Amino acid sequence: MMMTRSRAPRSAGGFSLIELMLVVTIVGILSSIASIAWQRYVKRARTSEAAGHLQKMWVGAMSYYETDHAGPTGAMLDRQFPFDPAVQWEPICCPKACDGSSPVYATPVWRALNFNISDRHLYRPIYYGGFPLPKKNLWMEARGDLDCDNTESIFTRKATVTSNGDVQGYATPAIVNETE
């Protein structure tokens, strides 16, 4: 009779070092990809602020254009956009956001647009108004440098007045370096 030796049951072992290193590597790669995607998503979401500034300026400019205005003598003036060759705007706000309710918005042109930003913001609105002709042109921008690398995102919206007095412009802004 032959005797077989029974072996002790093998205890369940954990993961090997190589398996653990492989899992850690995969998790690291996935998290770095997710981080980059998240940063792009946040920057893109912040660009909606610029479009909002442009829309608010657009509505104010159209309202001003459509409203009748009288000159100092009481005579009715031709329709035009608010314009001041010395219009002011905020300096760029890097590395932090701009404070709300800047004194810049108390100037006549910004008051004519009924424009103010009461909250902190990343994009500074720039209103050139009727440059070069207040009766025929409209030009406005929103600029921002989200990561303070001296490369600005620029959102521009322009319009012109046609020969029959209608305002013609694009509904969406032209964008340069959207997420810079």
Protein Blocks (a to p, Z undefined) as FASTA:
>chain_A
ZZdddddddddddddfklmmmmmmmmmmmmmmmmmmmmmmmmmmmmmmmmmmmmmmmmmm
mmmmmpccddfkopacdddddddfkbccdddddfbdcdehifklmpmklmmnopacfbdc
fbdcddebjafbfklgccddddddfkonopacdddddddddfkopacddfbdcdehklZZ
